Amino acid sequence: MADNACIKLASKAIGRPSLENFRFEVGEQPTPSEGEALIRVDWISIDPFMVTRIKSRANYEAGVEVGEVMHAYAVGEVIQSNRPDRKVGDAVIGYFGMQSFALDGQNSQSRVIDPSLGSPRLALTLLGMVGLTAYFGLLDIGKPVAGETVLVSAGAGAVGSIVAAIAKLKGCRAVAVVGSDEKTDHCVSSLGYDAAVNRKDPAFPEKLAKACPEGVDIFFDNTGGPIYDEAMKVMNIGGRIIGCGRIAGAHLEDPSQDIGPRDTDAFIVKRLMKKGLLVMDYADRFSEGLADLARWHAEGRISVREDILEGIENAPEGLMRLLSGQNVGKQLVHVEHPQ
Ligand SMILES: NC(=O)c1ccc[n+]([C@@H]2O[C@H](COP(=O)([O-])OP(=O)(O)OC[C@H]3O[C@@H](n4cnc5c(N)ncnc54)[C@H](OP(=O)(O)O)[C@@H]3O)[C@@H](O)[C@H]2O)c1
């Protein structure tokens, strides 16, 4: 029987998470009971929501307790099954955690992946929460019209790069905000953006205005913080803001510390609309979104950029990469299994 390597929470994060908040352990492979399947985990998704799950303050989902296997979505293969709806060889996605083997029971929010849609790990990127967040946020809240300008913060990331691809499909102008000059080049040369601005450039406000000469109609906000404050200045009358993420302030112990310039004036004068997005609210429409995303992918109109770290022991490093903006595209961890 193979060992079960895992990442456990060593301590709650106070302020910005660090590698010290995690520890690597090797234990025994679990044994499935009646109604459970055993999953060999192959791919682990690293997501910004992990920051709020490891703090003392609860978010909208339960947090991770010290000593518990770190929560994570993952894709793997059924290698043993006592579940009538799982057969050996099925590819599945679920909330399996940062571990090399997991039990797939009633609480793992799992589903079998349709093998006709391509690589199973697309369920962690385009054909899963990431793609659906971009899809419903942009189309349902943003309601893009051809010719409009769509501004995307964390524009080179997992969600942001798919927002850009859909915006271009809808005939919009897409502008990214990212954290380095290398990423601005990548956004324009590889991700289809019309322009990109480095948020760390001292001339960021002026460069943002220059990159959006006709203003911004839709702001897909993945970060909050100072980027949000600057975006408010370039919004057009009737602009729509998708409140998708707040990674810029996710490390704060108290959300009320996340104070920026008050934007009341811009909201009224520009008649702006802002709506918060929780992708799970669209659960009853996921099949609609997945069908479009899968078709666009099959037609070659949307490609997926992955940023892969090898080895489960490096999974905490994956989270550090998201927080320092080192990732380009979806941060995944590949779990190696000896043959
Ligand atoms: N509402 C929902 O239902 C939902 C679902 C999924 C994801 N989300 C949110 O969507 C956002 C993007 O998620 P993702 O998985 O696609 O992550 P991602 O964009 O692939 O990675 C996070 C990116 O955030 C940027 N970043 C990190 N720290 C920052 C800071 N202090 N200020 C500004 N930018 C910073 C970095 O890019 P740069 O350095 O290039 O700026 C980093 O690459 C996250 O906020 C996440 O929580 C929301």
The ligand as a MOL file (V3000), in Angstrom:
LIG
                    3D

  0  0  0     0  0            999 V3000
M  V30 BEGIN CTAB
M  V30 COUNTS 48 52 0 0 0
M  V30 BEGIN ATOM
M  V30 1 N -16.3230 35.1810 -6.3270 0
M  V30 2 C -16.1070 33.9290 -6.7170 0
M  V30 3 O -17.0150 33.0910 -6.7910 0
M  V30 4 C -14.7070 33.5540 -7.0740 0
M  V30 5 C -14.4000 32.2890 -7.6390 0
M  V30 6 C -13.0790 32.0490 -8.0030 0
M  V30 7 C -12.1070 33.0170 -7.7740 0
M  V30 8 N -12.4490 34.1880 -7.1860 0 CHG=1
M  V30 9 C -11.4750 35.2490 -6.9650 0
M  V30 10 O -10.9250 35.6110 -8.2060 0
M  V30 11 C -9.6340 36.1700 -7.9950 0
M  V30 12 C -8.6600 35.5170 -8.9710 0
M  V30 13 O -8.5190 34.1400 -8.6180 0
M  V30 14 P -7.5430 33.2000 -9.4530 0
M  V30 15 O -7.7330 31.8300 -8.9240 0
M  V30 16 O -7.7400 33.4620 -10.8860 0 CHG=-1
M  V30 17 O -6.1120 33.7090 -8.9910 0
M  V30 18 P -4.9720 34.2440 -9.9580 0
M  V30 19 O -5.4470 35.5060 -10.5840 0
M  V30 20 O -4.4920 33.1610 -10.8250 0
M  V30 21 O -3.8100 34.5710 -8.9160 0
M  V30 22 C -3.9050 35.6420 -8.0590 0
M  V30 23 C -3.2610 36.9110 -8.6620 0
M  V30 24 O -3.6240 38.0180 -7.8410 0
M  V30 25 C -2.6520 39.0300 -7.9940 0
M  V30 26 N -2.3350 39.5740 -6.6720 0
M  V30 27 C -1.7590 38.9300 -5.6290 0
M  V30 28 N -1.6270 39.7760 -4.5830 0
M  V30 29 C -2.1190 40.9690 -4.9880 0
M  V30 30 C -2.2310 42.2530 -4.3770 0
M  V30 31 N -1.8400 42.4700 -3.1150 0
M  V30 32 N -2.7940 43.2480 -5.0790 0
M  V30 33 C -3.1970 43.0440 -6.3540 0
M  V30 34 N -3.1060 41.8720 -7.0050 0
M  V30 35 C -2.5740 40.8530 -6.3170 0
M  V30 36 C -1.4250 38.3980 -8.6350 0
M  V30 37 O -1.3460 38.8500 -9.9840 0
M  V30 38 P -0.5270 40.1800 -10.3960 0
M  V30 39 O 0.7050 40.2120 -9.5430 0
M  V30 40 O -0.2420 39.9830 -11.8220 0
M  V30 41 O -1.4220 41.3420 -10.1420 0
M  V30 42 C -1.7430 36.9170 -8.6260 0
M  V30 43 O -1.1810 36.2570 -9.7380 0
M  V30 44 C -9.2860 35.9220 -6.5340 0
M  V30 45 O -9.4730 37.1020 -5.7950 0
M  V30 46 C -10.2850 34.8660 -6.1090 0
M  V30 47 O -10.5490 34.9180 -4.7320 0
M  V30 48 C -13.7200 34.4730 -6.8400 0
M  V30 END ATOM
M  V30 BEGIN BOND
M  V30 1 1 1 2
M  V30 2 2 2 3
M  V30 3 1 2 4
M  V30 4 1 4 5
M  V30 5 2 4 48
M  V30 6 2 5 6
M  V30 7 1 6 7
M  V30 8 2 7 8
M  V30 9 1 8 9
M  V30 10 1 8 48
M  V30 11 1 9 10
M  V30 12 1 9 46
M  V30 13 1 10 11
M  V30 14 1 11 12
M  V30 15 1 11 44
M  V30 16 1 12 13
M  V30 17 1 13 14
M  V30 18 2 14 15
M  V30 19 1 14 16
M  V30 20 1 14 17
M  V30 21 1 17 18
M  V30 22 2 18 19
M  V30 23 1 18 20
M  V30 24 1 18 21
M  V30 25 1 21 22
M  V30 26 1 22 23
M  V30 27 1 23 24
M  V30 28 1 23 42
M  V30 29 1 24 25
M  V30 30 1 25 26
M  V30 31 1 25 36
M  V30 32 1 26 27
M  V30 33 1 26 35
M  V30 34 2 27 28
M  V30 35 1 28 29
M  V30 36 1 29 30
M  V30 37 2 29 35
M  V30 38 1 30 31
M  V30 39 2 30 32
M  V30 40 1 32 33
M  V30 41 2 33 34
M  V30 42 1 34 35
M  V30 43 1 36 37
M  V30 44 1 36 42
M  V30 45 1 37 38
M  V30 46 2 38 39
M  V30 47 1 38 40
M  V30 48 1 38 41
M  V30 49 1 42 43
M  V30 50 1 44 45
M  V30 51 1 44 46
M  V30 52 1 46 47
M  V30 END BOND
M  V30 END CTAB
M  END
